[in-house]
Amino acid sequence: MPTNQATEPEAILFADDGFVPNNSRLPFVIFRGAIDLIGVVDPEEAIEKMFRRNGWGDLWRNGIYPYVHYHSMIHEGLGIARGRARVRFGGSKGQEIELTQGDVAVLPAGTGHQCLSHTHDLVVIGAYPRTGRYDLCRDSKADHDKALLSIPQVPPPDTDPVFGKTGPLLRLWGN
């Protein structure tokens, strides 16, 4: 089950670095301990169920790519089911952030991310809102210039992936 909604998530705006556009309007958001997984036998299923219940789908189980990348046509949710990872968000001039079991990060379209290190047992559940289209962009000038046109066209999600229609993501993203 999601933890207390009263706990304010962390919100960070990353600047465009010339190769990774990030998102100039919507902050990157981290829900620390978003879901209590202590004693849960199948934490992957628990996170998938939370995402589905809140209208986020196209689920996958994996890690986080070890190279800088971003999505210019869709927002992305990352739930940590097992293990820990040190991830640089925001491109080469971004911020290194430790994510651990139960954390959920929500990346607005354009937010660079790269796994720098992780525990051997890391399992990440990825999810996407109903609107948008998946693409994979690298930290190149060509991808950057195209992304600047598509990022503003990505509609905001209808729901917060952790708390649904009344979640803080909607307020933070101006929905």
N, C-alpha and C positions, 0 to 999 in steps of 0.2 A: 504494500500500500504506500502511496506517496506520503511523505512526511508533512509536517505542518506548513500550510500555505502562507502563514504569517511571516515566516522567515524570508527575508528579502534576498533574491538571487543576486549574484555579482553580475554587473553589466559593464562591458568595456567597449569603447569605440576605438578601432584601429585605423590609422591613417593609410592612405594609398602610398605605396613605396615606389611606384613606377613600374613594378612588375606584378605585384599582387594588389588588386584594387581595393580589397576589403569592402566595407559598406559604409558610406558616409552618413547614412540616415539611421540605420538600425544597429544597436549594439549587439555584440556577442554576449551571450548570457550563460552563466553556470549556476545550476541548482545543486549545491553541495548536499550530499546525503538525500537526494530527491526521493529515493525509495529505499526503505529499510530491507536489506537482504540478509540480515543475520539469521542464520538457521534455515534459510530458504534452500530447499533441495535443488531447485531448478531456477537459478536467478535469471537465466536467459529468457525463459518463458515468462517470468514475472515482469520483466521490462517490456517484452513484446506485448504482453497483455495490457500494460499501462499505455503504451503508445497507441495500440489499436483502439482501446476504450476512448482515447482522446482524439481520434480522427487522424492519426499519423500512420502511414503504411509503407508499402514497398520495403519491407523490413529485410535486413541482412545481418549476418553474424560473421565477424572477422576481427581484424585489428585496424590500425590506422596506417595508411601508407607512410613509408619512411622518406618520402620526398615531398616538397612543397607542392600543394595543389589546392584547388578551390572549385566551387560550382557556381556558375554565373547565372543559371536559369532556375534555381530552386534553393530553398532553405534546407538545412539538415539538422537532425537531432542525433546525438551520440550518447548512448547510455552505457555505463561501465558495469558489466555483469560480473566480471571476475578480474582480479589483479589490479595493477596500477600502470599508468603510463605518464611519461613526461612529454608533453606536446607543445610545440611552438605554434601559437595561433597568431595570425596577423602578418605572416610573411617574415622575411629575414630581419626586419626591424620590429617584429612583434614582441610577444611576451611568452616566456616558457611557463607552463602551468602544469602542475601535477594533478591528474585525475585519478580517482580511486573508486572502488566498488560502491555503487549506489549513486554516484554523481551523474548528472545529465548536463551536457553542453548543447546549446542551440546556436547554430551558426547561420547568420543571415547570408543570403547569396553574396558571393564575392569574398568571404572570409577565408584567408589562407590557413592551412593547417598541415602539420608535419610531425610524425612521431619521432622523437629523438631517442627514447629508450622506453623499455617496458619490461614487466615481469613475464616469466615464461608462460604463466597461466592467463594472460590477458585475453578477455573476450569482450568485444564491443558490439552493441546492437545499434544499428543505424536505422533511421526512419525519416520519412519525408511527409510534408503536408500534402493535401489533396491537389493543390494547385502548383504548377511549375513543371519543369522537365529536367531530368537528370542530364548533366554534362560533366566532363572532367577537363579542367583547365590547368595548365602548368604555369610556373612563374616566368613567362616570356612576354616580351613587348607586344607580339602579335595577339596572343590570347588576352592580354590586358586591355588592349585598345578595343577589341570586340566586346569584351565583358562590360566595359564602361557604358555601352549602349543597351545591353540586355539586363543588367542588374536593376536599374530603376523600374523595369517593366514587370519584375517578379512581384505578384500580389502577396500581401501579408497572409499568414495562415488564419484559418477560422478559429483555431483552438490552440491553446498552450499544450505541448506534448505531455506535460506532467499533471497539470491541474484542470485541463479542459477549457470550457467556455468562460470561466471566471478567473483564469490564471494570470499571474503577474506579467507573463510574456506579452500578453495583449496590451496591457497598459504601457509597458516599456517600449513596445513597438508602435504605439499610437493607434491601435485598433479601436 
